[in-house]
Amino acid sequence: MWLPTPLYERVPNIWLVLGLLFIAYGIYLGLDLPPSIGALIMGLFCIVYGFGISLLRSRYRQKHTADGDSPTSSE
């Protein structure tokens, strides 16, 4: 699936915001309810996933700029 570049560049930020919203929702519900525990776990998952995407993109771009390649060039 192809995404427009502005949206593609913001995907890690969207995951981070989604994770923060899940965590805020879990805290709002109260920590004694099972759905709040699920919301906190989902929030942590989303945050870790967002950081993972950012880290993978950063490593890919550093590798290809060190080689002299453009990270967006297609071969």
Order of alpha helices (4+ residues) and beta strands (2+ residues): alpha-alpha
